[in-house]
């Protein structure tokens, strides 16, 4: 990946984090939270090509790093080898991807467990 593309990726992800960091799950559906916080980088429609991040259609239960055509970082591949996206792993990932796979490209972090749960519940429904 070129340095310019990586810089652009980090800039866009940082902007998305700043714009969505105050969202609350109290009055917003998991689908709306996904659209606000995830859709800028991740497609959700079946067979849609990956964006900055892999397509998340059917992600719950899928082996981590199993999307053909998406180049996961070396750190991601090493840290998540042999693991599947369980709700528990997704929760840890959404809370702080760097704690799960230090050096991974994903910059998003969600401190609110209710927001993470709502997004994960939505992802479980997309099969």
WOMO-V500375 format. One record per residue. N is the residue number from 1. RES is the residue in one small letter. SS is DSSP state (hx for helix, st for strand, lp for the rest). OMEGA is omega in degrees with one decimal (NA if undefined). Layout:
# WOMO-V500375
N|RES|SS|OMEGA / N|RES|SS|OMEGA
This chain:
# WOMO-V500375
1|x|lp|-177.9 / 2|x|lp|179.4 / 3|x|hx|179.9 / 4|x|hx|-179.9 / 5|x|hx|178.7 / 6|x|hx|177.2 / 7|x|hx|177.4 / 8|x|hx|179.3 / 9|x|hx|-178.9 / 10|x|hx|179.5 / 11|x|hx|-179.6 / 12|x|hx|179.5 / 13|x|hx|178.2 / 14|x|hx|178.2 / 15|x|hx|179.5 / 16|x|hx|178.9 / 17|x|hx|-179.6 / 18|x|hx|-177.7 / 19|x|hx|-173.9 / 20|x|hx|-173.1 / 21|x|lp|-177.6 / 22|x|lp|179.6 / 23|x|lp|178.2 / 24|x|lp|179.4 / 25|x|lp|-175.4 / 26|x|lp|-174.5 / 27|x|lp|-175.6 / 28|x|lp|179.9 / 29|x|lp|175.6 / 30|x|hx|178.2 / 31|x|hx|178.5 / 32|x|hx|176.4 / 33|x|hx|176.2 / 34|x|hx|-179.2 / 35|x|hx|-178.9 / 36|x|hx|-168.0 / 37|x|hx|-173.1 / 38|x|lp|-169.9 / 39|x|lp|178.6 / 40|x|lp|-177.1 / 41|x|lp|-173.4 / 42|x|lp|171.1 / 43|x|lp|178.7 / 44|x|lp|-178.4 / 45|x|lp|179.8 / 46|x|lp|176.6 / 47|x|lp|175.2 / 48|x|lp|178.8 / 49|x|lp|177.2 / 50|x|lp|173.6 / 51|x|lp|174.3 / 52|x|lp|176.7 / 53|x|lp|-178.6 / 54|x|lp|175.4 / 55|x|lp|-176.6 / 56|x|lp|177.0 / 57|x|lp|178.9 / 58|x|lp|-175.3 / 59|x|lp|-176.8 / 60|x|lp|-178.1 / 61|x|lp|-178.8 / 62|x|lp|174.4 / 63|x|st|178.9 / 64|x|lp|178.2 / 65|x|lp|-174.0 / 66|x|lp|-178.4 / 67|x|lp|177.2 / 68|x|lp|177.0 / 69|x|lp|176.3 / 70|x|lp|-177.3 / 71|x|lp|175.5 / 72|x|lp|178.8 / 73|x|lp|176.7 / 74|x|hx|-179.3 / 75|x|hx|177.9 / 76|x|hx|-177.6 / 77|x|hx|-179.3 / 78|x|hx|-175.1 / 79|x|hx|-173.1 / 80|x|hx|179.1 / 81|x|lp|177.6 / 82|x|lp|-179.1 / 83|x|lp|175.2 / 84|x|st|-178.0 / 85|x|lp|172.6 / 86|x|lp|174.7 / 87|x|hx|-179.6 / 88|x|hx|178.6 / 89|x|hx|176.7 / 90|x|hx|179.2 / 91|x|hx|177.4 / 92|x|hx|-179.3 / 93|x|hx|-178.7 / 94|x|hx|177.9 / 95|x|hx|180.0 / 96|x|lp|-179.3 / 97|x|hx|-178.3 / 98|x|hx|175.9 / 99|x|hx|180.0 / 100|x|hx|-177.9 / 101|x|lp|-177.7 / 102|x|lp|179.6 / 103|x|lp|178.6 / 104|x|lp|-178.1 / 105|x|lp|-173.3 / 106|x|lp|-176.1 / 107|x|lp|-177.7 / 108|x|lp|171.7 / 109|x|lp|179.1 / 110|x|lp|-177.8 / 111|x|lp|-174.2 / 112|x|lp|-179.3 / 113|x|hx|179.4 / 114|x|hx|177.2 / 115|x|hx|178.4 / 116|x|hx|-179.0 / 117|x|hx|180.0 / 118|x|hx|178.0 / 119|x|hx|-179.9 / 120|x|hx|177.0 / 121|x|hx|176.1 / 122|x|hx|179.9 / 123|x|hx|177.1 / 124|x|hx|-176.8 / 125|x|hx|-176.1 / 126|x|lp|-176.4 / 127|x|lp|NA
